[in-house]
Amino acid sequence: MSNTVKSISVGYNPINKSNIFSSGDYISGQVTLELAKECKVDSLCVKLKGKAEVQWTEHNGKNIVVYHNKEKFFNIKQFVIQDVMPHYVTLLFCFSGNNTVGPGCHVYPFTFQIPDQDLPSSFIDSKGKILYTLEANLSRSMRLDCKAKAEFTVVHKANLKSDPLLMTPQHSFTDKKMKLFTSGTVGMDVNIERTGFHQGEGIKVVASIQNKSSRDIKPKYCLYRKYSYFAKGKRKVETKDILKEVGEVIPPSADQTVTRIITIPPTTCASILNCNIIKAEYRLRVYLDVKYALDPEIKFPIVILPALQGPDEEQPLQGKPRFCGPRGTAKLLLFTTPRTSTSASNITSSETKTRVSGLSYFRVTMC
């Protein structure tokens, strides 16, 4: 731990009750720097980053092969303190920075605009992750940098009703002739109303089932996920059942139309179809359980969208901040300028606590 820098931390302010962001949103927060004594600083910056990363291992005989890949979506840097002297001059004359910050707690506000592009939703799994972060970095001459990081959640913008592919109904038919211990045929004609569904929504499945066999059959339903990871020209696929349901028995020589509502668990990860190295896909499998025979089945691709937010979920920040800088770059608040901060020596301790505790996520790195 440094004798000078007691701690550095970064946090952000939520813009709605769900504490989620989307492309094009503004994200505001603060870097808090606590110093034990006066400090000369080369720079203090904040980075807004979005990236995907995958990694897994495979055994090839006695060898272990590591597969790793990264995809960067954006990396935007914003300085709150910056040394105006060129770097080569600093190195040549051994200057230790011309920005002096006094002891105490210093709070530096910032605002970024998340790039308005097709961003995948946040995702974390054992073999891959899609992360969006705010990173603060304090740089001083001849010393290791002090860093802090805060993660925030991004959800992919998707409009169910405006996308014809998501609203497309699905239909499929299958039949099968029984052999060996079962005679006759079984078949089913299955319809679902569309392809896209929100988290927590029900999928209405209508199946016309023909049991012309000698045995009882049961319709069964399985919603499962398929995660795919890509690295070094190889694809790693993992599947897992999310839920299973069983329908009523259909006796021999009977035809029935069965309707079932399959509710997507609200905690299910949204589909990820717009990332080059990670894909999260879903299938609904409808099949007939026939004893002593291979089960006829139908699989439907399902696109899961983030849950709908009601009007009370949206709570934009009061007041419209003023920004400078070209569109698509880091947006800096006009009142945030280099070498200025809110110091604990200028405000009461209660005011300091209010500003810090208002942050949604707060991670402290000790130097």
Residue pairs with C-beta under 8 A, 6 or more apart in sequence:
1 366
1 367
2 143
2 146
2 367
3 36
3 37
4 35
4 36
4 37
4 39
5 33
5 34
5 35
5 36
5 39
5 138
5 146
5 367
6 34
6 35
6 36
6 366
7 32
7 33
7 34
7 364
7 365
7 366
7 367
8 31
8 32
8 33
8 34
8 136
8 138
8 146
8 147
8 148
8 364
8 365
8 367
9 31
9 32
9 136
9 148
9 362
9 363
9 364
9 365
10 29
10 30
10 31
10 32
10 46
10 134
10 135
10 136
10 148
10 149
10 150
10 362
10 363
11 29
11 30
11 32
11 150
11 356
11 359
11 360
11 361
11 362
11 363
12 27
12 28
12 29
12 134
12 150
12 152
12 359
12 360
12 361
13 27
13 28
13 29
13 317
13 358
13 359
13 360
14 360
15 21
15 25
15 26
15 27
15 315
15 316
15 317
16 309
16 313
16 314
16 315
16 316
17 312
17 313
17 315
18 309
18 313
19 152
19 153
19 360
20 153
20 154
20 155
20 306
21 27
21 114
21 132
21 152
21 153
21 154
21 155
22 114
22 119
22 154
22 155
22 156
22 157
23 114
23 115
23 116
23 117
23 118
23 119
23 154
23 157
24 113
24 114
24 115
24 116
25 113
25 114
26 111
26 112
26 113
26 114
26 321
26 331
27 48
27 111
27 112
27 113
27 114
27 134
27 152
28 109
28 110
28 111
28 112
28 317
28 321
28 333
29 109
29 110
29 134
29 150
29 359
30 107
30 108
30 109
30 110
30 355
30 356
30 359
31 44
31 46
31 80
31 107
31 108
31 110
31 136
31 148
32 105
32 106
32 107
32 108
32 356
33 44
33 101
33 105
33 106
33 108
33 138
33 341
34 104
34 105
34 106
35 101
35 102
35 103
35 104
35 106
36 103
37 103
38 100
38 101
38 102
38 103
39 100
39 101
39 140
40 96
40 97
40 98
40 99
40 100
40 101
40 140
40 141
41 81
41 83
41 97
41 99
41 100
41 101
41 138
41 139
41 140
42 83
42 90
42 96
42 97
42 99
42 139
42 140
42 141
43 79
43 81
43 82
43 83
43 97
43 99
43 137
43 138
43 139
44 79
44 80
44 81
44 82
44 108
44 136
44 137
44 138
44 139
45 77
45 78
45 79
45 80
45 81
45 82
45 136
45 137
45 139
46 77
46 78
46 80
46 110
46 112
46 134
46 135
46 136
46 137
47 75
47 76
47 77
47 78
47 133
47 134
47 135
47 136
47 137
48 74
48 75
48 76
48 78
48 112
48 114
48 133
48 134
48 330
49 72
49 74
49 75
49 76
49 131
49 132
49 133
49 134
49 135
50 72
50 73
50 74
50 75
50 114
50 115
50 119
50 130
50 131
50 132
50 133
50 154
51 70
51 71
51 72
51 73
51 75
51 130
51 131
52 70
52 71
52 73
52 120
52 123
52 128
52 129
52 130
52 131
52 275
52 276
52 277
52 278
53 68
53 69
53 70
53 71
53 128
53 129
53 131
53 277
54 67
54 68
54 69
54 70
54 127
54 128
54 229
54 230
54 231
54 236
54 277
54 278
55 66
55 67
55 68
55 69
55 127
55 128
55 231
56 66
56 67
56 127
56 229
56 231
56 236
57 64
57 65
57 66
57 67
58 64
58 65
58 67
59 65
67 229
67 231
67 232
67 234
67 236
68 231
68 232
69 229
69 230
69 231
69 232
69 277
70 277
71 275
71 276
71 277
73 115
73 117
73 119
73 120
74 115
74 117
76 112
76 115
76 329
76 330
77 330
78 110
78 112
78 330
78 332
79 338
80 108
80 110
80 336
80 338
80 341
81 99
81 101
81 108
81 338
81 339
82 99
82 338
83 90
83 97
83 98
83 99
84 98
85 95
85 98
89 95
90 97
90 141
94 141
95 141
96 140
96 141
96 142
97 140
97 141
99 338
99 339
101 341
102 343
102 345
103 345
104 343
104 344
104 345
105 343
105 344
105 352
106 341
106 342
106 343
106 344
107 341
107 342
107 343
107 352
107 355
107 356
108 336
108 341
108 342
109 333
109 335
109 336
110 332
110 333
110 336
111 321
111 323
111 331
111 332
111 333
111 336
112 134
112 330
112 331
113 323
113 328
113 330
113 331
114 132
114 154
115 328
116 328
118 156
118 274
119 154
119 156
119 274
120 130
120 156
120 272
120 274
120 275
120 278
121 130
121 154
121 155
121 156
121 269
121 270
121 272
121 306
122 130
122 131
122 132
122 153
122 154
122 155
123 129
123 130
123 269
123 272
123 278
123 280
124 130
124 131
125 227
127 227
127 229
127 236
127 238
128 227
128 229
128 277
128 278
130 272
130 275
130 278
131 151
132 151
132 152
132 153
132 154
133 149
133 150
133 151
133 152
134 149
134 150
134 152
135 147
135 148
135 149
136 147
136 148
136 149
137 145
137 146
137 147
138 145
138 146
138 147
138 367
139 145
144 367
146 365
146 367
147 365
148 363
148 364
148 365
149 363
149 365
150 361
150 362
150 363
151 361
152 360
152 361
155 270
155 306
156 270
156 272
156 274
156 306
158 166
158 196
158 305
158 306
160 166
160 167
160 196
160 198
160 305
161 167
163 196
165 195
165 196
166 194
166 195
166 196
166 303
166 305
167 194
167 195
167 196
168 194
168 195
169 191
169 192
169 193
169 194
169 195
170 191
170 192
170 194
170 195
170 300
170 301
171 189
171 190
171 191
172 189
172 190
172 298
172 300
173 187
173 188
173 189
173 190
173 298
174 187
174 188
174 296
174 297
174 298
175 185
175 186
175 187
175 188
175 210
175 296
176 185
176 186
176 187
176 293
176 294
176 296
177 184
177 185
178 184
178 185
178 186
178 213
178 214
178 215
178 290
178 293
179 293
180 292
180 293
181 291
181 292
181 293
182 213
182 214
182 215
182 290
182 291
182 292
182 293
183 213
183 214
184 212
184 213
184 214
184 252
185 210
185 212
185 213
186 209
186 210
186 211
186 212
186 213
186 217
186 288
186 290
186 296
187 209
187 210
187 212
187 296
188 207
188 208
188 209
188 210
188 219
188 286
188 288
188 296
188 298
189 207
189 208
190 205
190 206
190 207
190 208
190 286
190 298
190 300
191 205
191 206
191 207
192 203
192 204
192 205
192 206
192 284
192 300
193 204
195 300
195 301
195 302
195 303
196 302
196 303
196 304
196 305
197 203
197 264
197 302
197 303
197 304
197 305
198 264
198 304
198 305
198 306
198 307
198 308
199 264
199 265
199 266
199 267
199 268
199 270
199 304
199 305
199 306
199 307
200 263
200 264
200 265
200 266
200 307
201 263
201 264
202 261
202 262
202 263
202 264
203 223
203 261
203 262
203 263
203 264
203 284
203 302
204 259
204 260
204 261
205 221
205 259
205 260
205 261
205 262
205 284
205 286
206 257
206 258
206 259
207 219
207 257
207 258
207 259
207 260
207 286
208 255
208 256
208 257
209 217
209 219
209 250
209 255
209 256
209 257
209 258
209 288
210 255
211 217
211 250
211 251
211 252
211 253
211 254
211 255
211 256
212 252
212 253
213 252
213 290
214 252
215 252
215 290
215 291
215 292
216 249
216 250
216 251
216 252
216 291
217 249
217 250
217 288
217 289
217 290
218 246
218 247
218 248
218 249
218 250
218 288
218 289
219 246
219 247
219 248
219 250
219 258
219 260
219 286
219 287
219 288
219 289
220 244
220 245
220 246
220 247
220 286
220 287
220 288
220 289
220 295
221 244
221 245
221 246
221 247
221 260
221 262
221 284
221 285
221 286
222 241
222 243
222 244
222 245
222 284
222 285
222 287
223 241
223 242
223 243
223 262
223 264
223 282
223 283
223 284
223 285
223 302
224 239
224 240
224 241
224 242
224 282
224 283
224 285
225 239
225 240
225 242
225 268
225 269
225 280
225 281
225 282
226 237
226 238
226 239
226 279
226 280
226 281
226 282
226 283
227 237
227 238
227 239
227 240
227 278
227 279
227 280
227 281
228 235
228 236
228 237
228 278
228 279
228 281
229 235
229 236
229 237
229 277
229 278
230 236
230 276
230 277
230 278
231 277
242 265
242 268
242 282
243 262
243 265
245 260
245 262
246 289
247 258
247 260
248 258
250 256
250 258
262 284
264 304
266 307
268 282
268 304
269 280
269 304
270 280
270 304
270 305
270 306
271 280
271 281
271 282
271 302
271 303
271 304
271 305
272 278
272 279
272 280
273 279
273 280
273 281
273 303
281 301
282 301
282 302
282 303
282 304
283 299
283 300
283 301
283 302
284 299
284 300
284 302
285 297
285 298
285 299
286 297
286 298
286 299
286 300
287 295
287 296
287 297
287 298
288 295
288 296
288 297
289 295
290 296
321 333
322 333
322 334
323 331
323 332
323 333
323 334
324 331
324 332
324 334
325 331
325 332
342 355
344 352
356 362
